[in-house]
Amino acid sequence: MPGILILDELQSATEGGGIKLKDPLQTQDGTPLLSPSGEVSINFDNLANNTIHMNKLNIPDDAMSGDKIHGGTISGFQSTGITDNANNTALTIIANGNVGIGTDNPTYALNIKSNSFNGSSILLERTDSGQHNDPGIVFSSAHGANDNHAMGGIWWKNNVDNNYNALIRAKTADVTGTTGKLEFFVGSGVSNASTPSMTLESNQELTVASSYIRHYDYSLGKPGSDFAFHRYAQYFKTVNAGWYTVAVNPGDRAGGLFEVYDSKSSHHSHRCFYAGHMFANMSVIYCYGTVKYSGEAVRQARIKEAGTYDGAMLQIEVVPDATDVGIRLYDHLASSGWYLVNWVPDGTDPGGLSNFTAVNANAGVAWINFSVNGFNYSTG
């Protein structure tokens, strides 16, 4: 009759008042019911608590089924829970394969929920030691031979409005898909479409969306430039002849070291100067030196200002049309200081000023002519 077990051997247990069943365990027609490896031991020492202890049990596909557990091929599966000794659900697997620890409704492939640090944290621990034997998390994606395709990221989500506040993401950095870069995002409502706040490029250059990097100088109690990043900020653009705003101060004090250069054919000039501004009480430009091949593609610099708190604009005059020019700000010395803007034509509001109309009406102070060789300065 189906369901009758044919036992190779049935022997009384000599320990624990149990019964030991040995291979094979099968139905009458010879179909294996259980295929234990070695010995299956069913101990009846705790039947008062409805508990059966099994030392070792291997279950083949479809060999065990029930309302809560379906082994092997899963059909009609809803969810299952594994309880701890206190009869609380410790782990839940739902029909789509999501696993929950501390939750019976996991919304991610692995969803961990707890009110403690240890309960909501993952520990990766490697037992051997060595210089490169670190445990880690591996991301793999099918990005292929494409530039700027995502390879994996770590997201930080707040539980106030369910938005993401930060993201670190890896992307491919060329069309071969064989080099990578790291993008860093911070703010409110960070998404896949957000502009990176900072990017570590494959050539090890660090770029920032705001074009400047700042750190807090605790010895002075104020923010200042970070000398670890020597190239503080820069812009490069092709412009026609005229005056251009390259840096602004909102309306207090500023000081910084600038380099201006051009790559115009037959010109190729390079200018290095300090520009300072102090509440419209004093502005100054000190030129440390100039070098050129020929001509004067980058000719003059000036500062426009107005009232005490109106702000200031640092401007550069470019002479020939279609000139490729660049500017770099190295050492940002004041609490608000200079902020680079990308070669904004004179008369156009570059943003960041307290009173653009008043500042723009000023003819300019602290003019300096770069055609003069060597050290020279102008104040106003």
C-alpha positions as a Python dict, from the first residue, in 0.01 Angstrom:
ca = {
    (1, 'M'): (0, 0, 0),
    (2, 'P'): (131, 345, -77),
    (3, 'G'): (247, 520, 234),
    (4, 'I'): (371, 205, 408),
    (5, 'L'): (736, 247, 493),
    (6, 'I'): (974, -33, 411),
    (7, 'L'): (1264, -6, 653),
    (8, 'D'): (1601, -158, 588),
    (9, 'E'): (1656, -180, 957),
    (10, 'L'): (1458, -85, 1267),
    (11, 'Q'): (1638, -96, 1593),
    (12, 'S'): (1561, 31, 1937),
    (13, 'A'): (1771, 317, 2049),
    (14, 'T'): (1998, 258, 2342),
    (15, 'E'): (2018, 627, 2422),
    (16, 'G'): (1755, 888, 2504),
    (17, 'G'): (1457, 652, 2462),
    (18, 'G'): (1454, 713, 2085),
    (19, 'I'): (1415, 519, 1762),
    (20, 'K'): (1687, 521, 1499),
    (21, 'L'): (1598, 483, 1131),
    (22, 'K'): (1867, 388, 879),
    (23, 'D'): (1885, 399, 498),
    (24, 'P'): (1683, 360, 289),
    (25, 'L'): (1350, 521, 380),
    (26, 'Q'): (1101, 464, 93),
    (27, 'T'): (744, 404, -15),
    (28, 'Q'): (617, 62, -116),
    (29, 'D'): (681, 122, -487),
    (30, 'G'): (1045, 200, -410),
    (31, 'T'): (1027, 578, -441),
    (32, 'P'): (1261, 738, -184),
    (33, 'L'): (1068, 934, 71),
    (34, 'L'): (1370, 1070, 256),
    (35, 'S'): (1730, 1030, 157),
    (36, 'P'): (1920, 1088, 476),
    (37, 'S'): (2297, 1105, 467),
    (38, 'G'): (2414, 873, 736),
    (39, 'E'): (2169, 834, 1018),
    (40, 'V'): (1837, 995, 1108),
    (41, 'S'): (1769, 1003, 1479),
    (42, 'I'): (1423, 1089, 1614),
    (43, 'N'): (1433, 1134, 1989),
    (44, 'F'): (1115, 1123, 2193),
    (45, 'D'): (1259, 1264, 2511),
    (46, 'N'): (1062, 1589, 2484),
    (47, 'L'): (724, 1482, 2350),
    (48, 'A'): (550, 1656, 2640),
    (49, 'N'): (642, 1984, 2467),
    (50, 'N'): (558, 1849, 2119),
    (51, 'T'): (920, 1871, 2013),
    (52, 'I'): (1108, 1627, 1793),
    (53, 'H'): (1486, 1665, 1765),
    (54, 'M'): (1661, 1548, 1445),
    (55, 'N'): (2036, 1526, 1438),
    (56, 'K'): (2068, 1536, 1059),
    (57, 'L'): (1811, 1531, 781),
    (58, 'N'): (1859, 1588, 406),
    (59, 'I'): (1540, 1657, 211),
    (60, 'P'): (1537, 1615, -170),
    (61, 'D'): (1319, 1818, -406),
    (62, 'D'): (945, 1796, -330),
    (63, 'A'): (1007, 1556, -41),
    (64, 'M'): (857, 1781, 225),
    (65, 'S'): (556, 2006, 196),
    (66, 'G'): (302, 2176, 414),
    (67, 'D'): (117, 2501, 466),
    (68, 'K'): (428, 2674, 594),
    (69, 'I'): (723, 2505, 421),
    (70, 'H'): (755, 2380, 64),
    (71, 'G'): (1088, 2217, -12),
    (72, 'G'): (1237, 2175, -359),
    (73, 'T'): (1018, 2307, -639),
    (74, 'I'): (793, 2577, -495),
    (75, 'S'): (431, 2592, -605),
    (76, 'G'): (150, 2794, -452),
    (77, 'F'): (402, 2940, -207),
    (78, 'Q'): (287, 3241, -6),
    (79, 'S'): (534, 3292, 277),
    (80, 'T'): (711, 3113, 554),
    (81, 'G'): (842, 3216, 891),
    (82, 'I'): (1118, 3078, 1105),
    (83, 'T'): (1066, 3140, 1474),
    (84, 'D'): (1308, 3171, 1759),
    (85, 'N'): (1271, 2998, 2098),
    (86, 'A'): (1031, 3268, 2214),
    (87, 'N'): (798, 3190, 1920),
    (88, 'N'): (869, 3527, 1757),
    (89, 'T'): (924, 3534, 1382),
    (90, 'A'): (1297, 3579, 1330),
    (91, 'L'): (1307, 3545, 951),
    (92, 'T'): (1040, 3569, 681),
    (93, 'I'): (1054, 3469, 314),
    (94, 'I'): (767, 3592, 98),
    (95, 'A'): (647, 3464, -239),
    (96, 'N'): (864, 3694, -455),
    (97, 'G'): (1178, 3577, -273),
    (98, 'N'): (1225, 3883, -52),
    (99, 'V'): (1375, 3802, 287),
    (100, 'G'): (1282, 3990, 601),
    (101, 'I'): (1468, 3993, 931),
    (102, 'G'): (1263, 4171, 1196),
    (103, 'T'): (979, 4230, 951),
    (104, 'D'): (717, 3999, 800),
    (105, 'N'): (668, 4226, 496),
    (106, 'P'): (1011, 4276, 333),
    (107, 'T'): (1000, 4531, 49),
    (108, 'Y'): (1357, 4466, -68),
    (109, 'A'): (1549, 4150, -157),
    (110, 'L'): (1686, 4169, 199),
    (111, 'N'): (1499, 4389, 446),
    (112, 'I'): (1641, 4420, 800),
    (113, 'K'): (1442, 4608, 1064),
    (114, 'S'): (1535, 4662, 1427),
    (115, 'N'): (1537, 4923, 1702),
    (116, 'S'): (1903, 4856, 1788),
    (117, 'F'): (2235, 4917, 1613),
    (118, 'N'): (2341, 4552, 1614),
    (119, 'G'): (1997, 4435, 1510),
    (120, 'S'): (1992, 4659, 1203),
    (121, 'S'): (2358, 4624, 1102),
    (122, 'I'): (2547, 4373, 890),
    (123, 'L'): (2887, 4242, 1004),
    (124, 'L'): (3123, 4101, 743),
    (125, 'E'): (3403, 3922, 923),
    (126, 'R'): (3699, 3750, 761),
    (127, 'T'): (3892, 3508, 980),
    (128, 'D'): (4225, 3500, 796),
    (129, 'S'): (4465, 3794, 803),
    (130, 'G'): (4672, 3964, 538),
    (131, 'Q'): (4737, 4295, 372),
    (132, 'H'): (4455, 4250, 119),
    (133, 'N'): (4229, 4004, 300),
    (134, 'D'): (3952, 4251, 372),
    (135, 'P'): (3584, 4151, 369),
    (136, 'G'): (3373, 4348, 127),
    (137, 'I'): (3060, 4402, -77),
    (138, 'V'): (3084, 4327, -450),
    (139, 'F'): (2867, 4506, -708),
    (140, 'S'): (2835, 4363, -1058),
    (141, 'S'): (2625, 4510, -1340),
    (142, 'A'): (2568, 4449, -1710),
    (143, 'H'): (2681, 4798, -1813),
    (144, 'G'): (2874, 4671, -2114),
    (145, 'A'): (3104, 4888, -2328),
    (146, 'N'): (2934, 5216, -2244),
    (147, 'D'): (3043, 5544, -2091),
    (148, 'N'): (2873, 5690, -1783),
    (149, 'H'): (2670, 5376, -1704),
    (150, 'A'): (2594, 5292, -1340),
    (151, 'M'): (2780, 5003, -1175),
    (152, 'G'): (2635, 5013, -823),
    (153, 'G'): (2554, 5250, -541),
    (154, 'I'): (2487, 5291, -170),
    (155, 'W'): (2181, 5501, -81),
    (156, 'W'): (2080, 5680, 240),
    (157, 'K'): (1705, 5726, 291),
    (158, 'N'): (1533, 5929, 564),
    (159, 'N'): (1209, 5813, 727),
    (160, 'V'): (1057, 6163, 746),
    (161, 'D'): (953, 6212, 381),
    (162, 'N'): (1101, 5884, 245),
    (163, 'N'): (1342, 6077, 22),
    (164, 'Y'): (1709, 5997, -25),
    (165, 'N'): (1957, 6241, 131),
    (166, 'A'): (2283, 6094, 2),
    (167, 'L'): (2424, 5851, -253),
    (168, 'I'): (2766, 5712, -342),
    (169, 'R'): (2763, 5556, -687),
    (170, 'A'): (3018, 5403, -924),
    (171, 'K'): (2993, 5464, -1299),
    (172, 'T'): (3193, 5372, -1606),
    (173, 'A'): (3431, 5646, -1718),
    (174, 'D'): (3487, 5571, -2088),
    (175, 'V'): (3319, 5405, -2387),
    (176, 'T'): (3505, 5077, -2329),
    (177, 'G'): (3336, 5032, -1990),
    (178, 'T'): (3669, 4923, -1840),
    (179, 'T'): (3746, 5226, -1623),
    (180, 'G'): (3538, 5376, -1345),
    (181, 'K'): (3465, 5685, -1140),
    (182, 'L'): (3293, 5753, -807),
    (183, 'E'): (3009, 6003, -775),
    (184, 'F'): (2898, 6155, -444),
    (185, 'F'): (2552, 6310, -397),
    (186, 'V'): (2419, 6503, -96),
    (187, 'G'): (2105, 6709, -49),
    (188, 'S'): (1729, 6662, -38),
    (189, 'G'): (1550, 6430, -278),
    (190, 'V'): (1863, 6273, -429),
    (191, 'S'): (1778, 6056, -730),
    (192, 'N'): (1942, 5879, -1022),
    (193, 'A'): (1895, 6195, -1226),
    (194, 'S'): (2064, 6426, -973),
    (195, 'T'): (2387, 6608, -1057),
    (196, 'P'): (2679, 6471, -852),
    (197, 'S'): (2795, 6700, -572),
    (198, 'M'): (3148, 6567, -620),
    (199, 'T'): (3313, 6316, -856),
    (200, 'L'): (3640, 6127, -819),
    (201, 'E'): (3743, 6084, -1182),
    (202, 'S'): (3931, 5786, -1325),
    (203, 'N'): (4243, 6005, -1365),
    (204, 'Q'): (4224, 6072, -986),
    (205, 'E'): (4109, 6431, -1029),
    (206, 'L'): (3837, 6554, -796),
    (207, 'T'): (3562, 6770, -945),
    (208, 'V'): (3280, 6941, -759),
    (209, 'A'): (2951, 7076, -891),
    (210, 'S'): (2986, 7407, -708),
    (211, 'S'): (3339, 7455, -852),
    (212, 'Y'): (3494, 7504, -509),
    (213, 'I'): (3603, 7295, -212),
    (214, 'R'): (3593, 7423, 144),
    (215, 'H'): (3679, 7291, 485),
    (216, 'Y'): (3632, 7430, 834),
    (217, 'D'): (3949, 7570, 988),
    (218, 'Y'): (3896, 7504, 1360),
    (219, 'S'): (4204, 7705, 1457),
    (220, 'L'): (4042, 8017, 1309),
    (221, 'G'): (3682, 7918, 1373),
    (222, 'K'): (3596, 7991, 1010),
    (223, 'P'): (3574, 7801, 683),
    (224, 'G'): (3870, 7834, 451),
    (225, 'S'): (4042, 7679, 153),
    (226, 'D'): (4171, 7325, 171),
    (227, 'F'): (4536, 7311, 77),
    (228, 'A'): (4508, 6936, 15),
    (229, 'F'): (4323, 7033, -302),
    (230, 'H'): (4569, 7268, -467),
    (231, 'R'): (4343, 7345, -762),
    (232, 'Y'): (4069, 7516, -567),
    (233, 'A'): (3835, 7594, -859),
    (234, 'Q'): (3858, 7668, -1228),
    (235, 'Y'): (3662, 7758, -1540),
    (236, 'F'): (3760, 7741, -1908),
    (237, 'K'): (3568, 7899, -2195),
    (238, 'T'): (3596, 8041, -2549),
    (239, 'V'): (3498, 8410, -2552),
    (240, 'N'): (3508, 8714, -2779),
    (241, 'A'): (3675, 9047, -2705),
    (242, 'G'): (3537, 9236, -2403),
    (243, 'W'): (3520, 9251, -2023),
    (244, 'Y'): (3405, 8945, -1828),
    (245, 'T'): (3315, 8886, -1465),
    (246, 'V'): (3513, 8588, -1335),
    (247, 'A'): (3450, 8607, -957),
    (248, 'V'): (3201, 8770, -719),
    (249, 'N'): (3179, 8854, -349),
    (250, 'P'): (2829, 8879, -196),
    (251, 'G'): (2899, 9191, 6),
    (252, 'D'): (3168, 9163, 271),
    (253, 'R'): (3533, 9053, 236),
    (254, 'A'): (3733, 8840, -2),
    (255, 'G'): (4089, 8748, -89),
    (256, 'G'): (4239, 8488, -319),
    (257, 'L'): (4522, 8393, -552),
    (258, 'F'): (4420, 8379, -920),
    (259, 'E'): (4573, 8249, -1240),
    (260, 'V'): (4441, 8357, -1579),
    (261, 'Y'): (4567, 8204, -1901),
    (262, 'D'): (4482, 8187, -2270),
    (263, 'S'): (4565, 7943, -2547),
    (264, 'K'): (4497, 8180, -2835),
    (265, 'S'): (4726, 8113, -3130),
    (266, 'S'): (5028, 8353, -3129),
    (267, 'H'): (4934, 8483, -2780),
    (268, 'H'): (4959, 8217, -2507),
    (269, 'S'): (4970, 8440, -2200),
    (270, 'H'): (4969, 8348, -1831),
    (271, 'R'): (4892, 8595, -1547),
    (272, 'C'): (4923, 8537, -1173),
    (273, 'F'): (4775, 8787, -924),
    (274, 'Y'): (4614, 8839, -584),
    (275, 'A'): (4273, 9013, -563),
    (276, 'G'): (4124, 9141, -238),
    (277, 'H'): (3806, 9325, -135),
    (278, 'M'): (3699, 9462, 203),
    (279, 'F'): (3341, 9595, 242),
    (280, 'A'): (3394, 9847, -43),
    (281, 'N'): (3640, 10024, 187),
    (282, 'M'): (3941, 9892, -1),
    (283, 'S'): (4001, 9672, -303),
    (284, 'V'): (4338, 9569, -438),
    (285, 'I'): (4502, 9366, -715),
    (286, 'Y'): (4867, 9260, -688),
    (287, 'C'): (5021, 9107, -998),
    (288, 'Y'): (5306, 8869, -915),
    (289, 'G'): (5412, 8810, -1271),
    (290, 'T'): (5314, 8757, -1632),
    (291, 'V'): (5447, 8553, -1920),
    (292, 'K'): (5342, 8542, -2283),
    (293, 'Y'): (5444, 8425, -2627),
    (294, 'S'): (5319, 8734, -2811),
    (295, 'G'): (5031, 8978, -2801),
    (296, 'E'): (4798, 9061, -2514),
    (297, 'A'): (4500, 8825, -2524),
    (298, 'V'): (4438, 8878, -2150),
    (299, 'R'): (4509, 9247, -2104),
    (300, 'Q'): (4362, 9396, -1784),
    (301, 'A'): (4186, 9321, -1455),
    (302, 'R'): (3964, 9538, -1235),
    (303, 'I'): (3727, 9517, -938),
    (304, 'K'): (3379, 9674, -946),
    (305, 'E'): (3215, 9763, -614),
    (306, 'A'): (2951, 9998, -472),
    (307, 'G'): (2815, 10036, -117),
    (308, 'T'): (2955, 9864, 192),
    (309, 'Y'): (2740, 9553, 161),
    (310, 'D'): (2656, 9561, -211),
    (311, 'G'): (2923, 9312, -317),
    (312, 'A'): (3208, 9315, -567),
    (313, 'M'): (3293, 9174, -911),
    (314, 'L'): (3640, 9077, -1031),
    (315, 'Q'): (3662, 9131, -1407),
    (316, 'I'): (3912, 9042, -1682),
    (317, 'E'): (3951, 9209, -2022),
    (318, 'V'): (4005, 8980, -2322),
    (319, 'V'): (4117, 9142, -2649),
    (320, 'P'): (4089, 8910, -2954),
    (321, 'D'): (3770, 8731, -3049),
    (322, 'A'): (3747, 8351, -3023),
    (323, 'T'): (3998, 8333, -2740),
    (324, 'D'): (4020, 8025, -2521),
    (325, 'V'): (4067, 8150, -2166),
    (326, 'G'): (4080, 7987, -1826),
    (327, 'I'): (4087, 8103, -1466),
    (328, 'R'): (4181, 7926, -1143),
    (329, 'L'): (4124, 8031, -784),
    (330, 'Y'): (4375, 7871, -546),
    (331, 'D'): (4373, 8011, -195),
    (332, 'H'): (4037, 8128, -67),
    (333, 'L'): (4123, 8345, 233),
    (334, 'A'): (3804, 8499, 375),
    (335, 'S'): (3488, 8363, 534),
    (336, 'S'): (3264, 8427, 232),
    (337, 'G'): (3532, 8530, -14),
    (338, 'W'): (3539, 8506, -391),
    (339, 'Y'): (3319, 8268, -586),
    (340, 'L'): (3416, 8190, -943),
    (341, 'V'): (3165, 8241, -1223),
    (342, 'N'): (3213, 8119, -1577),
    (343, 'W'): (3324, 8425, -1777),
    (344, 'V'): (2999, 8626, -1759),
    (345, 'P'): (2995, 8928, -1999),
    (346, 'D'): (3010, 9271, -1839),
    (347, 'G'): (2660, 9411, -1784),
    (348, 'T'): (2510, 9067, -1719),
    (349, 'D'): (2418, 8974, -1363),
    (350, 'P'): (2650, 8686, -1264),
    (351, 'G'): (2447, 8610, -950),
    (352, 'G'): (2567, 8611, -590),
    (353, 'L'): (2568, 8991, -542),
    (354, 'S'): (2363, 9183, -288),
    (355, 'N'): (2310, 9476, -530),
    (356, 'F'): (2409, 9401, -889),
    (357, 'T'): (2265, 9726, -1027),
    (358, 'A'): (2481, 9944, -802),
    (359, 'V'): (2794, 9736, -851),
    (360, 'N'): (2750, 9722, -1229),
    (361, 'A'): (2720, 10102, -1248),
    (362, 'N'): (3067, 10139, -1099),
    (363, 'A'): (3344, 10209, -1349),
    (364, 'G'): (3584, 9986, -1160),
    (365, 'V'): (3858, 10032, -904),
    (366, 'A'): (4199, 9872, -863),
    (367, 'W'): (4270, 9851, -1237),
    (368, 'I'): (4581, 9664, -1340),
    (369, 'N'): (4745, 9626, -1682),
    (370, 'F'): (4908, 9287, -1739),
    (371, 'S'): (5127, 9424, -2019),
    (372, 'V'): (5352, 9569, -1747),
    (373, 'N'): (5620, 9311, -1672),
    (374, 'G'): (5701, 9209, -1317),
    (375, 'F'): (5537, 9300, -988),
    (376, 'N'): (5279, 9579, -994),
    (377, 'Y'): (4961, 9660, -804),
    (378, 'S'): (4660, 9887, -790),
    (379, 'T'): (4428, 9979, -504),
    (380, 'G'): (4097, 10155, -487),
}
